[in-house]
C-alpha cells in the first residue's frame, strides 16, 4: 500500500487516505508524506456526500472486502473515477491452501473454487484494474479463473533502494531469525512447526545456536513458547526489522500455506541474509520467472486442476525444502557453508534488482494506469461481465447498506425518545 501511495505521490497527485479501521500502534505516519487522512463510517450516506463533493479522479480499494462495502457508493457518487483494487495477495488462494493444510491433504480444485473465490474474483471483475502482486497469481487469475489480462496490473513491491547495507560478514553473524506478524495465520503455524518439529533437529546439530523470533502482536500462546535453554527465543516486536536481520546469519521461515509475496524475504535479501523456506514461501520471488504451467517459480495445474506452488533452490536466495528433516538439513547446511551462503546472498541482490526495483517497474505501471484512466469508457465497454456484476451486486449491496443505515438511525431515534434531554441540561 505504501508503494502505491508513493507511486501517485511522486506524480504530484493529491491523496486522501480514507478508512473505517481503527488506527493501530504500529501504523505509518502518512502526514509525513503530506497525505490527508479521513475516518469514514460504514453504512452511512455521509460517505456518499463527502465523496460526491470530493469527486476524485481515482479510487483505490484496499482488498476486495472494501470494494464490496463501498463499491456501489463510489460508482453512484463519482461514476467517472477510475476504480482500482489492491488485492495484496489472493485471499481465496491462501484460504484454499489453509483449508487443505488443516485437512492434512493436497490442495483440491474444490478448495480453490470457494465462496471467497466467488466474492474476490467478482470484485476484480467489477473494478477497472486490479494490482496483482505476484506473477504466479497473475497466471492463476487468467488461466484458472479466466480473468481478462486487461483488467490486471502486475505490481509487486516497489523498492526505492533495492540494495541496503548487507550488514556483518558471514563470520560475524550468529544465530537464526524468523520474523512475521503473529496475527497472520501462516506465520503462527510456521512458528509452531519450528518449535515442535524443525528446531529440535537443527539444535541437535548446532547445540550453541539460537533462533530469534520477532513479530508484532504476539499472543500469550506465542510468548509461552519462549525456551532459552532450547535456544528458542520469542523476541516480540522489532523496532527495526533490517537491523535485527543484518545481525542474523540465516532467516528461517517454513511457510506451509499462504499467498502473495512475503515481505520478510524482501527484508532478508535487502540485508544480505539468505533464507530457508518452502516453495510456497518463495512463490513469485525467484530469480527466473517462467511459464506457470511448466516451471519453478509459479504454480502447476495437476490433472485434477489443483494449484500447487513449485520452486527450485537454484533460483532462490537460500534453500528450499518441504519436510521437517529436509528443512533442518538445509538450514544447517546454509548456516555452516560460507561459500554457499555468499552465493545465495548475491543471488538475493540479483532478485531484488531484477524483480523489485521501482526505477525499472514504475514507468510501465504508470503508463498502464494512465492509459486506462484516459480511455476509461472504451476500457469499460470491453468488459461486459464486470458491468453485469456491478449491476446485480451493487443493487443488492446498496439496499442492504441502506437497510442497515435506516435500522441504525431508527435505533438512535428510539434511544432519544426513551431518554429525552431536558432543556436545562441542553
Buried (B, 14 or more C-beta within 10 A) or exposed (E): EEBBBBBBBEEEEEBEBBEBEEEEEEEEEBEEEEBEBEEBEEBBBEBBEBBEEBEBEBBBBBBBEBBBBBBBBBBEBBEEBBBBBBBBBBBBBBBBBBBBBEEEEEBBBEBBBBEBBEBBBBBBBBBBBBBBBBBBBBBBBBBBBEBBEEBBBBBBBBBEEBBBEBBBEBEEBBBBBBBBBBEBBBBBBBBBBBBEBBBBBBBEBBEEBBBBBBBBBBEEEBEEBBEEEBBBBBBBBBEEBBEBBBBBBBBBBBBBBBBBBBEBBBBBBBBBBBBBBBBBBBBBBBBEBEEBEEBBBBBBBEEEEBBBBBBBBEBBBBBBBEEBEBBBBBBBBBBEEEEBBBEBBBBBBEBBBEBBBBEBBBEEBBEBBEEBBEEBEEBBEEBEBBEEBBEEBBEEBBEEBEEEBEEBEEEEEEEEEEEEEEEEEE
